[in-house]
Amino acid sequence: MLIMGASATALQASSSTFRRFHRCSCLDMAAAYGQSFNDLESGENYKLADSADEEQVALLPSPTKEQDAASEDDIPRKRSAGPFYSRPIFQIASSFVLGIVACLTLQYIVCAINLSGVCDDASSAIGRLASPEAGSTEVHKFPPLSPTNASPSLFPSSVGYAGPTPTGAEPGLIQTAPSYPLHTGAPHLVAPHFKSKHNSSESSSSRLDGSSRFDLFKHWGNLSPWFSVKRGSFGLDSSPEAPDTCRVTGLHFLHRHGARYPTSYASYGGPANFSSRLHHSAAKWNGQGDLSFMNDWTYKLGEEVLTPFGRQQIFDLGVSMRIKYGYLLENFTKTNTLPVFRTESQDRMLASALNFAIGFFGFPYEGQYQQSITIEAHGFNNTLAPYKTCPNARTSGKSDRSLYYVREWASKYLADAHARLAPQLEGYDLSIEDVFTMQQLCAYETVAIGYSRFCELFNEEEWKGFNYALDLFFWYDSGFGSPVARVQGIGYVQELVARLTHAPIAVHNSSTNATLDDNSVTFPLGQSLYVDATHEVVVLNIITALNLTNFAADGPLPASHIPENRAFKVSHLAPFATNVQFQLLSCESTPDPQIRIIINDGVVPLTSIKGCSEHKDGLCPVSTFVEAQKEMIATTDWEWGCHGGWEVPAGPEWNTTTGYPPVQED
């Protein structure tokens, strides 16, 4: 063969050509030999690189036009049986075998003279190629639509014979325990252990295994599982248990839904968008090194509904609230009434409310409370989903001001990660936004399936940068930096004031629903316990509308660096299952009923609320608090904020730290 007679010099000169085809296996080359025999195994769906086809064919002998014509003339009209070796099947098989032999011979010679690691590349390349399924969506349908063994009549939920069922006294840990139980972790989820080459330092403090002082789960912004913030995080050295001489007499409890799959829309990033792009170009890229796992990675996330961990979060939250505040139910027994809890019609919202109820009341919960389900859809007033009736909250130039800042910040904090990861995804143009999405995937996959390989790709500083990117996102879209934040939160403040004063809402001029709120059955007043479920954006809207400006002390937030000891942290204020306690207290030290606000077990100072003086435990007289909120209601113009024709430029040219749009000119 000519290949066997080639000199080492000639092979060295042709090594670059060999490198171009190092993705092709011997079987591929043998298949090329068989193309003239219409080999079905070399079909279009299994080509490794379309661009290489012409060059591969050029390496093989091809007949001339004269030869083609001659061969056509030589074909007999009737062919008699000849020797076995002249039959087409033998020719096909022999061509295939000769192709394999030629490829193996070439690889043997090249490896023998060690052409700059070409052999290593050729032998390992096929294992690196992305699977055709890479990036595709993987769905497991359960339960089956029509199970063959379903026999409900044979499996009743109750068969009687319950045994003794007397109940005991209601718990009241918030009053009786010497200390307050903290929510410190995310059970059932696994944090990654980083290799030293990814650490920002060699010390154990930057490792993310069980011994680490850096808690990755607390650096995912709104995607973090909720945790008890450190005492003093909001500026007060106090804890949620009732202060000395005080007793908690009522609770207004607001919480977010539990961990969910990604939403269908993302202005920046978005796991579903990224996975779709990967899948559509799977034939062109392959992951190497740290990204080699992506060659077989599939997208396992659903859309918007609760994950199993999310259900557990909310169930646990219900149990926790019952243990702390169960004694407040005694008031309902005395008045012969049932509590009314509220949520929205969206799947994850209703599922969160019902999981909370199972945790709080136990199963079955029927007959122990009444669940109000408000409609979350355009055209229905709803304080727990105010954006549905606020057009300006759905206008990107007004409601999505974060995009400028998040892009700017991501280009800085992810520059090193991009430089490190982009070369490891050969054949795919990995962008900064894609790298940001990988961080999102770490969080979403962890809360959905328990662990994510994407978490291993980043170091401590890059996770701090991700956490801050989400602070920027929610500051400018839902918090004090958003011109539509306060107006969206003011409806809930109106309802809170109505409950605190035991008086109906006088004027419905925001997102309040007159049909429901003016009905004492669907919106009861004077009860000792209220529970409302909503979204993280609404929680931040309400914090803004309440004028808790201690969280705005660092605003406007910059896109150039992370402010030291910043007050506004979304992982503290609006993580998955975030919760806000409005405690009502009766204290021996003062004749007036008191109120204080506790967010994720952190006591919030109320000094930014007009008339509320500084207090070591964050107390403020209810009457003072109510008057300040009435003033906020009176100075918030829903019509202007949600329907006004005002405009604001993108970026830092215009800013707010009050969550309000430009003032309307007379």
C-alpha positions as CSV (number, residue, x, y, z in Angstrom):
1,M,0.0,0.0,0.0
2,L,1.1,3.6,-0.6
3,I,0.5,4.5,3.0
4,M,3.0,1.9,4.2
5,G,5.7,3.4,2.0
6,A,5.2,6.9,3.2
7,S,8.2,8.5,4.9
8,A,8.1,10.0,8.3
9,T,8.7,13.4,6.8
10,A,5.7,13.2,4.6
11,L,3.6,12.0,7.5
12,Q,4.8,15.0,9.6
13,A,3.8,17.3,6.8
14,S,0.3,15.8,6.6
15,S,-0.2,15.8,10.4
16,S,-2.4,18.9,10.2
17,T,-4.7,17.1,7.8
18,F,-4.9,14.2,10.2
19,R,-5.8,16.6,13.0
20,R,-8.7,17.9,10.9
21,F,-10.1,14.5,10.7
22,H,-9.3,13.3,14.2
23,R,-13.0,13.2,15.0
24,C,-13.5,10.5,12.4
25,S,-13.3,6.9,13.7
26,C,-12.0,4.0,11.6
27,L,-15.6,2.9,11.2
28,D,-16.4,6.3,9.7
29,M,-13.6,6.0,7.1
30,A,-14.6,2.4,6.3
31,A,-18.2,3.7,5.8
32,A,-16.8,6.3,3.4
33,Y,-15.3,3.5,1.3
34,G,-18.7,1.9,1.2
35,Q,-20.5,5.1,0.0
36,S,-20.3,4.1,-3.6
37,F,-22.3,1.0,-2.7
38,N,-25.1,3.0,-1.0
39,D,-24.1,1.9,2.5
40,L,-27.2,2.6,4.6
41,E,-25.1,2.9,7.8
42,S,-23.7,6.2,6.7
43,G,-27.0,8.0,6.8
44,E,-27.5,11.7,7.2
45,N,-28.5,11.6,10.8
46,Y,-25.2,10.1,11.9
47,K,-22.7,12.3,10.1
48,L,-20.3,13.9,12.6
49,A,-19.4,17.0,10.6
50,D,-21.0,18.1,7.4
51,S,-18.1,20.3,6.5
52,A,-15.7,17.4,6.3
53,D,-17.7,15.4,3.7
54,E,-16.1,17.0,0.6
55,E,-12.6,16.6,1.9
56,Q,-13.1,13.0,2.9
57,V,-14.4,12.2,-0.6
58,A,-11.4,14.0,-2.1
59,L,-9.1,11.6,-0.2
60,L,-10.7,8.6,-2.0
61,P,-10.2,7.7,-5.7
62,S,-13.1,8.8,-7.8
63,P,-13.9,7.7,-11.4
64,T,-13.6,10.0,-14.3
65,K,-16.5,10.8,-16.6
66,E,-15.0,8.5,-19.3
67,Q,-14.7,5.7,-16.7
68,D,-18.3,6.3,-15.7
69,A,-19.5,6.1,-19.3
70,A,-17.4,3.0,-19.9
71,S,-18.6,1.3,-16.8
72,E,-22.2,2.0,-17.8
73,D,-21.6,0.4,-21.3
74,D,-20.0,-2.6,-19.8
75,I,-22.9,-3.5,-17.6
76,P,-24.5,-6.6,-19.0
77,R,-28.2,-6.7,-19.4
78,K,-28.3,-10.1,-17.7
79,R,-25.8,-11.2,-15.2
80,S,-25.1,-14.9,-14.6
81,A,-23.9,-16.2,-11.3
82,G,-20.1,-15.8,-11.1
83,P,-17.5,-16.6,-8.5
84,F,-18.3,-15.6,-4.9
85,Y,-15.6,-12.9,-4.9
86,S,-17.3,-11.1,-7.8
87,R,-20.6,-10.7,-6.0
88,P,-21.6,-7.2,-4.8
89,I,-22.0,-8.3,-1.2
90,F,-18.4,-9.5,-1.2
91,Q,-17.2,-6.2,-2.7
92,I,-19.1,-4.2,-0.1
93,A,-17.6,-6.2,2.8
94,S,-14.1,-6.2,1.4
95,S,-14.2,-2.4,0.9
96,F,-15.4,-2.0,4.4
97,V,-12.6,-4.2,5.8
98,L,-9.9,-2.4,3.7
99,G,-11.1,0.9,5.0
100,I,-10.6,-0.2,8.6
101,V,-7.2,-1.7,7.8
102,A,-6.1,1.6,6.1
103,C,-7.2,3.7,9.0
104,L,-5.6,1.5,11.6
105,T,-2.4,1.4,9.6
106,L,-2.3,5.2,9.4
107,Q,-3.0,5.6,13.1
108,Y,-0.2,3.0,14.0
109,I,2.4,4.9,11.9
110,V,1.4,8.3,13.2
111,C,1.5,7.1,16.8
112,A,4.8,5.4,16.3
113,I,6.5,8.6,15.4
114,N,4.5,10.6,18.0
115,L,3.1,13.4,16.0
116,S,2.5,16.0,18.7
117,G,-0.2,14.0,20.5
118,V,-2.3,13.6,17.5
119,C,-2.9,9.9,18.4
120,D,-4.2,10.9,21.8
121,D,-6.5,13.4,20.3
122,A,-7.8,10.9,17.8
123,S,-8.4,8.1,20.3
124,S,-10.2,10.3,22.8
125,A,-12.2,12.7,20.5
126,I,-15.1,10.3,19.9
127,G,-15.8,10.0,23.6
128,R,-15.9,13.8,23.8
129,L,-18.5,14.4,21.1
130,A,-21.8,15.7,22.4
131,S,-24.7,13.2,22.3
132,P,-27.5,14.0,19.9
133,E,-29.7,14.2,23.0
134,A,-27.4,16.7,24.7
135,G,-29.5,19.7,25.9
136,S,-32.8,18.0,25.1
137,T,-35.7,18.1,27.6
138,E,-36.2,15.0,29.7
139,V,-39.6,14.5,31.1
140,H,-40.9,11.6,33.3
141,K,-44.7,11.5,33.2
142,F,-46.2,10.5,36.5
143,P,-48.8,9.4,37.4
144,P,-49.8,7.4,34.3
145,L,-53.0,8.7,32.7
146,S,-54.9,5.4,32.9
147,P,-53.2,3.0,35.3
148,T,-54.4,-0.5,34.8
149,N,-54.5,-1.4,38.5
150,A,-56.4,1.7,39.8
151,S,-59.2,0.6,42.1
152,P,-60.2,3.5,44.3
153,S,-63.0,1.6,45.9
154,L,-60.6,-0.9,47.3
155,F,-58.3,1.8,48.8
156,P,-60.5,4.2,50.8
157,S,-58.8,7.0,52.6
158,S,-60.6,6.0,55.8
159,V,-61.9,2.7,57.1
160,G,-62.9,3.8,60.6
161,Y,-61.3,2.2,63.7
162,A,-59.2,5.3,64.3
163,G,-58.5,4.6,67.9
164,P,-58.3,7.3,70.6
165,T,-58.3,10.8,69.1
166,P,-58.2,13.4,72.0
167,T,-56.1,16.5,71.3
168,G,-53.8,18.3,73.7
169,A,-53.1,22.0,74.3
170,E,-52.0,24.2,71.4
171,P,-48.3,24.9,71.2
172,G,-47.0,28.4,71.7
173,L,-43.2,28.2,71.4
174,I,-43.0,31.9,70.6
175,Q,-44.1,32.6,74.2
176,T,-42.9,29.6,76.1
177,A,-39.5,28.6,74.9
178,P,-36.2,30.1,76.3
179,S,-34.9,30.6,72.8
180,Y,-36.1,30.7,69.2
181,P,-35.5,27.8,66.8
182,L,-33.6,28.8,63.7
183,H,-34.0,27.5,60.2
184,T,-30.4,26.8,59.2
185,G,-30.2,24.5,56.2
186,A,-31.8,22.9,53.2
187,P,-32.3,19.2,54.0
188,H,-32.2,16.7,51.2
189,L,-30.1,19.0,49.0
190,V,-26.4,18.3,48.3
191,A,-23.8,21.1,48.0
192,P,-20.8,20.5,45.8
193,H,-17.2,19.9,46.9
194,F,-14.9,22.1,44.7
195,K,-11.6,21.0,43.5
196,S,-8.7,23.2,44.7
197,K,-8.1,24.6,41.2
198,H,-11.6,26.3,41.4
199,N,-11.1,27.8,44.8
200,S,-10.5,31.4,45.3
201,S,-8.1,30.5,48.1
202,E,-6.5,27.4,49.4
203,S,-8.1,27.7,52.8
204,S,-10.9,25.4,53.9
205,S,-13.2,28.4,54.2
206,S,-13.7,28.5,50.4
207,R,-14.5,24.8,50.1
208,L,-18.2,24.0,49.7
209,D,-18.3,20.6,51.4
210,G,-20.0,20.0,54.7
211,S,-17.1,21.7,56.7
212,S,-17.2,24.9,54.7
213,R,-17.9,28.3,56.2
214,F,-19.2,29.5,52.9
215,D,-22.7,28.4,52.4
216,L,-23.5,28.2,48.6
217,F,-27.2,27.9,49.3
218,K,-27.3,31.4,50.8
219,H,-25.8,32.9,47.6
220,W,-28.5,32.3,45.1
221,G,-30.5,35.4,45.6
222,N,-34.3,34.7,45.1
223,L,-33.4,31.1,44.2
224,S,-31.9,30.4,47.7
225,P,-33.9,28.2,50.0
226,W,-35.1,30.3,52.9
227,F,-33.0,30.4,56.0
228,S,-33.0,32.3,59.3
229,V,-30.9,35.4,58.7
230,K,-28.1,36.0,61.2
231,R,-29.2,38.0,64.3
232,G,-28.5,41.7,63.7
233,S,-28.6,41.3,59.9
234,F,-31.1,44.1,59.6
235,G,-29.5,46.3,62.2
236,L,-31.2,45.2,65.4
237,D,-29.7,42.8,68.0
238,S,-33.1,41.1,68.6
239,S,-34.8,37.9,67.9
240,P,-38.4,36.9,67.0
241,E,-39.5,35.6,70.4
242,A,-41.7,38.0,72.4
243,P,-39.6,40.6,74.3
244,D,-39.7,40.6,78.1
245,T,-43.1,41.7,79.5
246,C,-44.7,41.3,76.0
247,R,-47.1,38.7,74.6
248,V,-47.9,38.1,71.0
249,T,-51.6,38.5,70.5
250,G,-51.9,38.3,66.7
251,L,-50.0,37.4,63.6
252,H,-50.3,38.6,60.0
253,F,-48.2,36.1,58.0
254,L,-47.1,36.7,54.5
255,H,-45.0,34.0,52.6
256,R,-43.7,33.2,49.2
257,H,-44.3,29.9,47.4
258,G,-41.7,27.1,47.8
259,A,-38.9,26.2,45.3
260,R,-40.1,25.9,41.8
261,Y,-38.9,25.1,38.3
262,P,-37.8,28.1,36.1
263,T,-40.5,30.4,34.8
264,S,-41.2,30.5,31.0
265,Y,-39.8,34.0,30.5
266,A,-36.4,35.4,31.4
267,S,-35.1,38.8,30.3
268,Y,-31.5,37.7,31.0
269,G,-30.3,34.1,31.2
270,G,-33.0,31.4,31.3
271,P,-32.1,27.7,31.6
272,A,-34.7,26.5,29.0
273,N,-33.4,28.9,26.3
274,F,-29.8,27.8,26.9
275,S,-30.6,24.1,26.8
276,S,-32.6,24.5,23.6
277,R,-29.6,26.2,21.9
278,L,-27.3,23.5,23.0
279,H,-29.6,20.8,21.8
280,H,-30.2,22.3,18.4
281,S,-26.4,22.6,17.8
282,A,-25.4,19.3,19.5
283,A,-23.8,18.0,16.3
284,K,-21.3,20.9,16.3
285,W,-19.9,21.0,19.8
286,N,-18.3,18.9,22.5
287,G,-17.5,19.5,26.1
288,Q,-14.0,19.0,27.5
289,G,-12.5,19.1,30.9
290,D,-14.9,20.5,33.5
291,L,-17.6,20.6,30.8
292,S,-17.3,17.1,29.6
293,F,-20.4,16.1,31.6
294,M,-22.4,18.3,29.2
295,N,-21.9,15.9,26.3
296,D,-24.6,13.7,27.9
297,W,-26.4,16.3,29.9
298,T,-30.2,16.7,29.4
299,Y,-32.6,19.3,30.6
300,K,-34.6,17.8,33.5
301,L,-36.5,20.9,34.6
302,G,-40.2,21.5,34.3
303,E,-41.8,24.9,34.2
304,E,-43.0,27.0,37.2
305,V,-44.6,24.3,39.4
306,L,-43.3,23.4,42.8
307,T,-40.5,20.9,43.0
308,P,-40.6,18.1,45.7
309,F,-38.2,20.1,47.8
310,G,-40.4,23.2,47.3
311,R,-43.4,21.2,48.7
312,Q,-41.3,20.1,51.7
313,Q,-40.3,23.7,52.3
314,I,-43.9,24.9,52.6
315,F,-45.0,21.9,54.6
316,D,-42.2,22.5,57.1
317,L,-43.1,26.2,57.2
318,G,-46.7,25.3,58.2
319,V,-45.5,22.9,60.9
320,S,-43.1,25.6,62.2
321,M,-45.8,28.2,62.4
322,R,-48.2,25.8,64.2
323,I,-45.6,25.1,66.8
324,K,-44.8,28.8,67.3
325,Y,-48.3,30.3,67.1
326,G,-50.8,27.4,67.5
327,Y,-52.2,29.1,70.7
328,L,-53.7,31.9,68.5
329,L,-56.3,29.3,67.3
330,E,-57.9,29.5,70.7
331,N,-59.5,32.8,69.6
332,F,-61.3,31.1,66.8
333,T,-62.7,28.4,69.1
334,K,-64.0,31.2,71.4
335,T,-65.7,33.0,68.5
336,N,-66.9,29.8,66.8
337,T,-65.2,30.8,63.5
338,L,-62.6,29.5,61.1
339,P,-59.4,31.1,59.9
340,V,-59.4,32.4,56.3
341,F,-56.0,32.0,54.5
342,R,-55.5,33.4,51.0
343,T,-53.5,32.4,47.9
344,E,-53.8,32.8,44.1
345,S,-55.1,30.4,41.4
346,Q,-51.6,29.8,39.9
347,D,-50.6,26.2,40.3
348,R,-47.6,26.7,42.5
349,M,-49.5,29.3,44.6
350,L,-52.4,26.9,45.3
351,A,-50.0,24.0,45.9
352,S,-48.0,26.1,48.3
353,A,-51.1,27.1,50.3
354,L,-52.3,23.6,50.5
355,N,-49.0,22.2,51.6
356,F,-48.8,24.9,54.2
357,A,-52.2,23.9,55.4
358,I,-51.3,20.3,55.7
359,G,-48.3,21.3,57.8
360,F,-50.2,23.7,59.9
361,F,-53.5,21.8,60.4
362,G,-52.5,18.2,59.6
363,F,-54.4,15.8,57.3
364,P,-57.2,16.1,56.7
365,Y,-57.4,19.8,56.9
366,E,-61.0,20.1,55.7
367,G,-63.2,21.8,58.3
368,Q,-60.3,23.5,60.1
369,Y,-59.9,26.6,57.9
370,Q,-61.2,28.2,54.7
371,Q,-58.9,28.7,51.7
372,S,-59.6,31.8,49.6
373,I,-58.2,31.4,46.1
374,T,-58.0,34.7,44.2
375,I,-57.8,34.7,40.4
376,E,-54.4,35.5,39.1
377,A,-55.2,36.7,35.5
378,H,-55.5,39.9,33.6
379,G,-58.6,41.8,34.5
380,F,-58.9,40.6,38.1
381,N,-57.9,42.9,40.9
382,N,-55.6,41.0,43.2
383,T,-53.2,42.5,45.8
384,L,-51.2,39.2,45.8
385,A,-50.6,39.6,42.0
386,P,-51.0,43.3,41.4
387,Y,-49.1,43.3,38.1
388,K,-52.1,41.8,36.4
389,T,-54.0,45.1,36.5
390,C,-51.0,47.5,36.3
391,P,-50.1,48.0,32.6
392,N,-46.9,49.9,33.4
393,A,-45.7,46.9,35.4
394,R,-45.8,44.9,32.1
395,T,-44.0,47.5,30.0
396,S,-40.3,46.5,29.8
397,G,-38.9,50.1,29.7
398,K,-40.6,50.8,33.1
399,S,-40.7,47.5,34.8
400,D,-37.5,45.8,33.6
401,R,-34.9,48.4,34.3
402,S,-32.5,45.8,35.8
403,L,-31.3,44.5,32.4
404,Y,-28.8,47.2,31.9
405,Y,-27.3,46.7,35.3
406,V,-27.2,42.9,35.3
407,R,-25.5,42.8,31.9
408,E,-22.9,45.3,33.0
409,W,-22.2,43.5,36.3
410,A,-22.1,40.1,34.6
411,S,-19.5,41.2,32.2
412,K,-17.3,42.0,35.1
413,Y,-17.7,39.3,37.7
414,L,-17.9,36.5,35.1
415,A,-15.0,37.6,32.9
416,D,-12.6,35.0,34.4
417,A,-15.2,32.3,34.4
418,H,-16.0,32.9,30.8
419,A,-12.3,32.8,29.8
420,R,-12.0,29.5,31.8
421,L,-15.1,27.8,30.5
422,A,-15.5,29.0,26.9
423,P,-12.5,27.0,25.5
424,Q,-13.9,23.8,27.2
425,L,-17.1,23.9,25.0
426,E,-15.5,23.4,21.6
427,G,-17.7,24.3,18.7
428,Y,-20.1,26.4,20.7
429,D,-19.8,30.2,21.1
430,L,-20.3,30.4,24.8
431,S,-21.4,33.9,25.9
432,I,-21.2,35.7,29.3
433,E,-25.0,35.3,29.5
434,D,-24.6,31.5,28.9
435,V,-22.2,31.4,31.8
436,F,-24.7,33.3,34.0
437,T,-27.3,30.7,33.0
438,M,-25.0,27.9,34.1
439,Q,-25.1,29.5,37.6
440,Q,-28.9,29.6,37.4
441,L,-28.9,25.9,36.4
442,C,-26.9,25.1,39.5
443,A,-29.6,26.6,41.7
444,Y,-32.6,25.3,39.7
445,E,-31.2,21.8,39.3
446,T,-30.3,21.5,43.0
447,V,-33.8,22.5,44.3
448,A,-35.3,20.2,41.7
449,I,-33.2,17.0,41.6
450,G,-31.0,17.5,44.7
451,Y,-27.6,18.2,43.1
452,S,-26.1,19.9,40.0
453,R,-22.8,19.5,38.3
454,F,-23.0,23.1,37.3
455,C,-22.3,24.2,40.9
456,E,-18.8,22.8,40.6
457,L,-17.8,25.2,37.9
458,F,-17.5,28.4,39.9
459,N,-15.6,29.7,42.9
460,E,-16.7,31.6,46.0
461,E,-16.2,35.0,44.5
462,E,-18.1,34.1,41.4
463,W,-21.0,32.9,43.6
464,K,-20.9,36.2,45.5
465,G,-21.1,38.0,42.2
466,F,-24.1,35.9,41.2
467,N,-25.9,36.7,44.4
468,Y,-25.3,40.4,43.8
469,A,-26.5,40.1,40.2
470,L,-29.8,39.0,41.5
471,D,-29.8,41.9,44.0
472,L,-29.4,44.2,41.1
473,F,-32.2,42.4,39.2
474,F,-34.8,42.8,42.0
475,W,-33.7,46.2,43.2
476,Y,-34.4,47.7,39.8
477,D,-37.4,45.6,38.9
478,S,-39.3,45.0,42.2
479,G,-37.7,47.0,45.0
480,F,-36.8,50.5,45.8
481,G,-35.1,51.1,42.4
482,S,-38.2,50.2,40.5
483,P,-40.6,53.0,39.5
484,V,-43.6,50.6,39.8
485,A,-42.7,48.8,43.0
486,R,-44.5,51.0,45.6
487,V,-47.7,51.3,43.5
488,Q,-47.9,47.5,43.2
489,G,-47.4,47.0,46.9
490,I,-49.8,49.6,48.2
491,G,-53.0,47.5,47.8
492,Y,-51.7,44.9,50.3
493,V,-50.8,47.8,52.7
494,Q,-54.5,49.0,52.4
495,E,-55.6,45.5,53.3
496,L,-53.2,45.3,56.2
497,V,-54.5,48.6,57.6
498,A,-58.1,47.4,57.3
499,R,-57.2,44.3,59.3
500,L,-55.3,46.2,61.9
501,T,-58.1,48.8,62.4
502,H,-61.0,46.3,62.0
503,A,-62.5,48.6,59.4
504,P,-63.3,48.0,55.7
505,I,-61.3,49.6,53.0
506,A,-62.9,53.0,52.4
507,V,-61.9,53.5,48.8
508,H,-60.8,50.9,46.3
509,N,-58.3,52.8,44.2
510,S,-55.5,50.3,43.7
511,S,-55.2,46.5,43.2
512,T,-57.7,45.7,46.0
513,N,-60.7,43.6,45.0
514,A,-63.9,45.2,46.2
515,T,-66.0,42.1,45.7
516,L,-63.8,40.1,48.0
517,D,-62.5,42.7,50.4
518,D,-65.9,44.2,51.2
519,N,-67.3,40.8,52.1
520,S,-66.7,39.9,55.8
521,V,-66.8,36.2,55.0
522,T,-64.1,36.3,52.3
523,F,-62.1,39.1,54.0
524,P,-62.8,38.9,57.7
525,L,-61.6,41.6,60.1
526,G,-60.6,41.3,63.7
527,Q,-59.1,37.8,63.6
528,S,-55.9,36.9,65.4
529,L,-54.3,35.0,62.5
530,Y,-54.0,35.7,58.8
531,V,-51.9,33.8,56.3
532,D,-51.3,35.1,52.7
533,A,-49.2,33.4,50.0
534,T,-47.7,35.4,47.2
535,H,-44.6,35.8,44.9
536,E,-41.2,37.2,45.8
537,V,-41.7,40.3,43.6
538,V,-44.8,41.1,45.6
539,V,-43.0,40.7,48.9
540,L,-40.5,43.2,47.7
541,N,-43.2,45.5,46.4
542,I,-44.8,45.4,49.9
543,I,-41.5,46.1,51.7
544,T,-41.1,49.1,49.4
545,A,-44.7,50.3,49.9
546,L,-44.3,50.0,53.7
547,N,-41.4,52.5,53.4
548,L,-38.9,50.2,55.1
549,T,-36.1,52.4,53.7
550,N,-33.4,50.9,55.9
551,F,-33.1,48.4,53.1
552,A,-32.5,51.2,50.6
553,A,-29.6,52.7,52.5
554,D,-27.1,51.7,49.7
555,G,-29.2,52.7,46.8
556,P,-29.0,53.1,43.9
557,L,-27.0,49.9,43.7
558,P,-24.0,50.1,41.4
559,A,-23.1,47.7,38.6
560,S,-19.4,48.3,39.1
561,H,-18.8,46.6,42.5
562,I,-20.5,45.0,45.4
563,P,-21.2,47.6,48.2
564,E,-19.7,46.4,51.5
565,N,-22.3,45.4,54.1
566,R,-25.2,46.3,51.8
567,A,-28.6,46.3,53.3
568,F,-30.6,45.0,50.3
569,K,-29.9,41.3,49.8
570,V,-32.6,39.3,48.0
571,S,-31.3,36.1,49.6
572,H,-32.3,37.7,52.9
573,L,-35.6,39.2,51.8
574,A,-37.1,37.1,49.0
575,P,-35.7,33.5,48.8
576,F,-37.9,30.5,48.1
577,A,-40.5,30.3,50.9
578,T,-39.5,33.7,52.3
579,N,-41.8,34.8,55.1
580,V,-42.8,38.0,56.8
581,Q,-44.3,38.1,60.3
582,F,-46.3,41.1,61.3
583,Q,-46.4,40.5,65.1
584,L,-49.1,42.2,67.2
585,L,-48.0,42.4,70.9
586,S,-49.4,43.5,74.2
587,C,-46.7,44.7,76.6
588,E,-46.8,45.5,80.3
589,S,-44.3,48.4,79.8
590,T,-46.7,50.4,77.5
591,P,-50.5,50.6,77.4
592,D,-50.7,50.7,73.6
593,P,-50.7,47.6,71.4
594,Q,-47.4,47.2,69.5
595,I,-46.4,45.9,66.1
596,R,-43.1,44.7,64.7
597,I,-42.0,43.2,61.4
598,I,-39.8,40.1,61.2
599,I,-38.4,38.9,57.8
600,N,-37.0,35.4,57.7
601,D,-36.5,35.5,61.5
602,G,-34.7,38.9,61.3
603,V,-36.2,41.8,63.3
604,V,-36.6,44.9,61.1
605,P,-36.1,48.4,62.6
606,L,-39.2,50.6,62.0
607,T,-37.5,54.0,62.4
608,S,-38.1,54.7,58.7
609,I,-41.8,54.7,59.3
610,K,-43.1,58.1,60.3
611,G,-43.6,58.4,64.0
612,C,-41.9,55.1,65.0
613,S,-39.1,55.8,67.3
614,E,-35.9,53.7,67.7
615,H,-36.5,50.6,69.8
616,K,-34.1,47.8,70.6
617,D,-36.7,45.1,69.7
618,G,-38.2,47.0,66.7
619,L,-41.6,47.8,68.4
620,C,-43.9,50.6,67.3
621,P,-47.4,51.5,68.5
622,V,-50.0,50.1,66.2
623,S,-51.8,53.4,66.0
624,T,-48.6,55.2,64.9
625,F,-47.8,52.5,62.4
626,V,-51.3,52.8,60.9
627,E,-51.2,56.5,60.6
628,A,-47.9,56.4,58.8
629,Q,-49.3,53.7,56.4
630,K,-52.4,55.8,55.7
631,E,-50.2,58.6,54.7
632,M,-48.3,56.3,52.3
633,I,-51.6,55.2,50.8
634,A,-52.8,58.8,50.3
635,T,-49.6,59.8,48.6
636,T,-49.4,56.8,46.2
637,D,-51.2,57.4,43.0
638,W,-52.2,54.1,41.4
639,E,-53.6,55.7,38.3
640,W,-50.4,57.6,37.6
641,G,-48.0,54.8,38.6
642,C,-49.8,52.1,36.6
643,H,-51.6,53.9,33.8
644,G,-49.6,57.2,33.5
645,G,-47.6,58.1,30.3
646,W,-44.4,58.8,32.1
647,E,-41.1,57.4,30.7
648,V,-37.7,56.8,32.2
649,P,-34.4,56.2,30.4
650,A,-32.4,52.9,30.8
651,G,-29.4,52.9,33.0
652,P,-28.2,55.4,35.6
653,E,-29.4,58.5,33.9
654,W,-32.6,58.3,36.0
655,N,-33.0,56.6,39.4
656,T,-35.3,56.3,42.4
657,T,-34.8,54.9,45.9
658,T,-38.5,55.2,46.9
659,G,-39.9,52.8,44.3
660,Y,-42.0,55.6,42.7
661,P,-42.0,57.0,39.2
662,P,-41.2,60.6,38.2
663,V,-43.6,63.0,39.9
664,Q,-46.5,64.0,37.7
665,E,-46.2,67.6,36.5
666,D,-49.2,69.9,37.1
